[in-house]
Amino acid sequence: MNASQKKVLEEALRLPAEARAALAGRLMKSLEDSVDEDAEAKWSREIARRVADLDKGKVKTIPWSVARRQILGRSRGSSKR
């Protein structure tokens, strides 16, 4: 990320949550032309596979509070679990 992009990001992060969400939506929409046309079908298959894994007991869920703590720990360079 170059200095100009960092500045735009810093300014965007200072916006209220609703404005950031609107901006994110507009940015995502601007990428629609370059999105894989089969992405919707691929995601549907992936979701179905994951639900089946849950139903079969192959994977277990964890509470959001735990997942969030793990994600934030990794983003800060820590691998606490």
N, CA and C atoms as a LAMMPS dump frame, in Angstrom:
ITEM: TIMESTEP
0
ITEM: NUMBER OF ATOMS
243
ITEM: BOX BOUNDS ff ff ff
-5.0000000000000000e+02 5.0000000000000000e+02
-5.0000000000000000e+02 5.0000000000000000e+02
-5.0000000000000000e+02 5.0000000000000000e+02
ITEM: ATOMS id mol type element x y z
1 1 1 N 0.853 -1.168 0
2 1 2 C 0 0 0
3 1 3 C 0.899 1.231 0
4 2 1 N 0.675 2.111 -0.959
5 2 2 C 1.512 3.306 -1.027
6 2 3 C 0.992 4.386 -0.074
7 3 1 N 1.729 5.477 0.046
8 3 2 C 1.407 6.537 1.001
9 3 3 C 0.039 7.153 0.733
10 4 1 N -0.299 7.344 -0.524
11 4 2 C -1.595 7.917 -0.883
12 4 3 C -2.737 7.006 -0.445
13 5 1 N -2.568 5.71 -0.673
14 5 2 C -3.592 4.742 -0.274
15 5 3 C -3.729 4.685 1.24
16 6 1 N -2.596 4.75 1.943
17 6 2 C -2.631 4.744 3.399
18 6 3 C -3.385 5.955 3.925
19 7 1 N -3.165 7.11 3.297
20 7 2 C -3.843 8.334 3.728
21 7 3 C -5.352 8.205 3.522
22 8 1 N -5.756 7.679 2.373
23 8 2 C -7.182 7.488 2.104
24 8 3 C -7.78 6.539 3.137
25 9 1 N -7.075 5.447 3.427
26 9 2 C -7.554 4.484 4.412
27 9 3 C -7.693 5.127 5.786
28 10 1 N -6.692 5.859 6.21
29 10 2 C -6.742 6.524 7.523
30 10 3 C -7.926 7.465 7.606
31 11 1 N -8.171 8.233 6.546
32 11 2 C -9.305 9.152 6.531
33 11 3 C -10.627 8.385 6.551
34 12 1 N -10.694 7.305 5.795
35 12 2 C -11.918 6.505 5.758
36 12 3 C -12.218 5.902 7.125
37 13 1 N -11.185 5.461 7.829
38 13 2 C -11.388 4.852 9.14
39 13 3 C -11.863 5.847 10.195
40 14 1 N -11.712 7.13 9.927
41 14 2 C -12.206 8.153 10.85
42 14 3 C -13.688 8.451 10.643
43 15 1 N -14.267 7.934 9.559
44 15 2 C -15.685 8.15 9.283
45 15 3 C -16.543 7.367 10.273
46 16 1 N -17.786 7.838 10.486
47 16 2 C -18.714 7.053 11.321
48 16 3 C -18.978 5.692 10.669
49 17 1 N -19.385 4.723 11.473
50 17 2 C -19.595 3.351 10.99
51 17 3 C -20.519 3.303 9.772
52 18 1 N -21.609 4.042 9.797
53 18 2 C -22.557 4.008 8.68
54 18 3 C -21.909 4.512 7.385
55 19 1 N -21.106 5.556 7.483
56 19 2 C -20.43 6.093 6.297
57 19 3 C -19.368 5.109 5.797
58 20 1 N -18.663 4.441 6.727
59 20 2 C -17.669 3.437 6.311
60 20 3 C -18.342 2.283 5.589
61 21 1 N -19.502 1.866 6.101
62 21 2 C -20.231 0.772 5.46
63 21 3 C -20.679 1.168 4.06
64 22 1 N -21.167 2.379 3.908
65 22 2 C -21.593 2.855 2.591
66 22 3 C -20.408 2.921 1.639
67 23 1 N -19.284 3.417 2.118
68 23 2 C -18.079 3.496 1.304
69 23 3 C -17.602 2.104 0.9
70 24 1 N -17.611 1.183 1.839
71 24 2 C -17.196 -0.195 1.541
72 24 3 C -18.098 -0.804 0.474
73 25 1 N -19.388 -0.553 0.584
74 25 2 C -20.327 -1.054 -0.409
75 25 3 C -20.05 -0.51 -1.792
76 26 1 N -19.77 0.779 -1.856
77 26 2 C -19.464 1.403 -3.15
78 26 3 C -18.178 0.841 -3.733
79 27 1 N -17.173 0.638 -2.885
80 27 2 C -15.912 0.068 -3.358
81 27 3 C -16.115 -1.35 -3.872
82 28 1 N -16.889 -2.158 -3.143
83 28 2 C -17.161 -3.524 -3.584
84 28 3 C -17.911 -3.518 -4.914
85 29 1 N -18.864 -2.63 -5.049
86 29 2 C -19.635 -2.543 -6.291
87 29 3 C -18.723 -2.184 -7.464
88 30 1 N -17.706 -1.376 -7.198
89 30 2 C -16.794 -0.975 -8.275
90 30 3 C -15.962 -2.15 -8.783
91 31 1 N -15.908 -3.242 -8.027
92 31 2 C -15.138 -4.417 -8.416
93 31 3 C -15.978 -5.46 -9.149
94 32 1 N -17.27 -5.238 -9.248
95 32 2 C -18.163 -6.248 -9.813
96 32 3 C -17.762 -6.695 -11.204
97 33 1 N -17.209 -5.825 -12.009
98 33 2 C -16.82 -6.211 -13.362
99 33 3 C -15.685 -7.223 -13.37
100 34 1 N -14.882 -7.217 -12.312
101 34 2 C -13.728 -8.114 -12.286
102 34 3 C -13.953 -9.359 -11.416
103 35 1 N -15.167 -9.531 -10.919
104 35 2 C -15.463 -10.669 -10.051
105 35 3 C -15.705 -11.916 -10.891
106 36 1 N -15.236 -13.027 -10.407
107 36 2 C -15.444 -14.314 -11.056
108 36 3 C -16.941 -14.559 -11.23
109 37 1 N -17.358 -14.829 -12.448
110 37 2 C -18.779 -15.02 -12.733
111 37 3 C -19.355 -16.231 -12.006
112 38 1 N -18.529 -17.204 -11.693
113 38 2 C -18.996 -18.41 -11.014
114 38 3 C -18.882 -18.31 -9.495
115 39 1 N -18.529 -17.14 -8.988
116 39 2 C -18.29 -16.992 -7.55
117 39 3 C -19.524 -17.359 -6.732
118 40 1 N -20.69 -16.93 -7.17
119 40 2 C -21.917 -17.228 -6.417
120 40 3 C -22.126 -18.734 -6.297
121 41 1 N -21.985 -19.449 -7.387
122 41 2 C -22.163 -20.904 -7.373
123 41 3 C -21.087 -21.574 -6.515
124 42 1 N -19.858 -21.083 -6.62
125 42 2 C -18.762 -21.661 -5.823
126 42 3 C -19.008 -21.45 -4.334
127 43 1 N -19.452 -20.246 -3.96
128 43 2 C -19.737 -19.985 -2.549
129 43 3 C -20.894 -20.826 -2.059
130 44 1 N -21.912 -21.023 -2.89
131 44 2 C -23.05 -21.867 -2.495
132 44 3 C -22.585 -23.29 -2.203
133 45 1 N -21.711 -23.825 -3.043
134 45 2 C -21.179 -25.173 -2.818
135 45 3 C -20.34 -25.222 -1.542
136 46 1 N -19.527 -24.192 -1.335
137 46 2 C -18.676 -24.149 -0.138
138 46 3 C -19.527 -24.066 1.124
139 47 1 N -20.554 -23.249 1.097
140 47 2 C -21.45 -23.125 2.255
141 47 3 C -22.136 -24.456 2.533
142 48 1 N -22.631 -25.111 1.484
143 48 2 C -23.29 -26.412 1.65
144 48 3 C -22.322 -27.43 2.242
145 49 1 N -21.067 -27.428 1.788
146 49 2 C -20.068 -28.356 2.315
147 49 3 C -19.817 -28.094 3.794
148 50 1 N -19.702 -26.819 4.156
149 50 2 C -19.432 -26.484 5.555
150 50 3 C -20.609 -26.842 6.459
151 51 1 N -21.826 -26.6 5.979
152 51 2 C -23.01 -26.972 6.765
153 51 3 C -23.051 -28.485 6.943
154 52 1 N -22.752 -29.226 5.891
155 52 2 C -22.727 -30.689 5.984
156 52 3 C -21.68 -31.14 7.002
157 53 1 N -20.505 -30.516 7.007
158 53 2 C -19.464 -30.854 7.985
159 53 3 C -19.963 -30.61 9.408
160 54 1 N -20.686 -29.502 9.605
161 54 2 C -21.252 -29.22 10.928
162 54 3 C -22.284 -30.278 11.305
163 55 1 N -23.173 -30.592 10.37
164 55 2 C -24.227 -31.578 10.634
165 55 3 C -23.659 -32.956 10.956
166 56 1 N -22.557 -33.312 10.332
167 56 2 C -21.934 -34.625 10.543
168 56 3 C -21.03 -34.646 11.782
169 57 1 N -20.843 -33.48 12.396
170 57 2 C -19.989 -33.408 13.571
171 57 3 C -18.504 -33.392 13.249
172 58 1 N -18.145 -33.154 11.99
173 58 2 C -16.731 -33.117 11.603
174 58 3 C -16.016 -31.893 12.162
175 59 1 N -16.767 -30.826 12.361
176 59 2 C -16.2 -29.589 12.904
177 59 3 C -17.094 -29.089 14.03
178 60 1 N -16.522 -28.288 14.899
179 60 2 C -17.288 -27.709 16.001
180 60 3 C -17.218 -26.197 15.917
181 61 1 N -18.265 -25.574 16.368
182 61 2 C -18.296 -24.113 16.384
183 61 3 C -17.662 -23.602 17.667
184 62 1 N -17.279 -22.344 17.643
185 62 2 C -16.805 -21.673 18.848
186 62 3 C -17.56 -20.354 18.955
187 63 1 N -17.73 -19.83 20.152
188 63 2 C -18.438 -18.555 20.31
189 63 3 C -17.689 -17.422 19.603
190 64 1 N -18.444 -16.445 19.113
191 64 2 C -17.859 -15.297 18.426
192 64 3 C -16.826 -14.605 19.307
193 65 1 N -17.077 -14.498 20.592
194 65 2 C -16.126 -13.801 21.469
195 65 3 C -14.755 -14.481 21.434
196 66 1 N -14.739 -15.81 21.357
197 66 2 C -13.48 -16.553 21.296
198 66 3 C -12.828 -16.372 19.927
199 67 1 N -13.628 -16.502 18.872
200 67 2 C -13.096 -16.338 17.512
201 67 3 C -12.525 -14.937 17.327
202 68 1 N -13.246 -13.936 17.801
203 68 2 C -12.793 -12.545 17.667
204 68 3 C -11.464 -12.341 18.383
205 69 1 N -11.363 -12.888 19.572
206 69 2 C -10.115 -12.761 20.341
207 69 3 C -8.957 -13.412 19.583
208 70 1 N -9.206 -14.579 18.984
209 70 2 C -8.162 -15.265 18.219
210 70 3 C -7.778 -14.45 16.983
211 71 1 N -8.761 -13.937 16.287
212 71 2 C -8.488 -13.155 15.072
213 71 3 C -7.695 -11.904 15.411
214 72 1 N -8.141 -11.188 16.418
215 72 2 C -7.443 -9.958 16.795
216 72 3 C -6.046 -10.253 17.321
217 73 1 N -5.883 -11.352 18.017
218 73 2 C -4.553 -11.729 18.504
219 73 3 C -3.605 -11.99 17.363
220 74 1 N -4.08 -12.662 16.316
221 74 2 C -3.236 -12.949 15.154
222 74 3 C -2.891 -11.683 14.397
223 75 1 N -3.846 -10.765 14.299
224 75 2 C -3.58 -9.545 13.549
225 75 3 C -2.566 -8.662 14.27
226 76 1 N -2.385 -8.901 15.551
227 76 2 C -1.397 -8.135 16.329
228 76 3 C -0.082 -8.887 16.454
229 77 1 N 0.023 -10.022 15.752
230 77 2 C 1.259 -10.781 15.776
231 77 3 C 1.33 -11.818 16.868
232 78 1 N 0.232 -12.03 17.572
233 78 2 C 0.204 -13.023 18.629
234 78 3 C -0.595 -14.226 18.145
235 79 1 N -0.297 -15.398 18.666
236 79 2 C -1.049 -16.591 18.267
237 79 3 C -1.72 -17.223 19.487
238 80 1 N -2.169 -16.406 20.436
239 80 2 C -2.839 -16.937 21.639
240 80 3 C -4.12 -17.631 21.246
241 81 1 N -4.433 -18.716 21.944
242 81 2 C -5.698 -19.43 21.721
243 81 3 C -6.389 -19.666 23.009
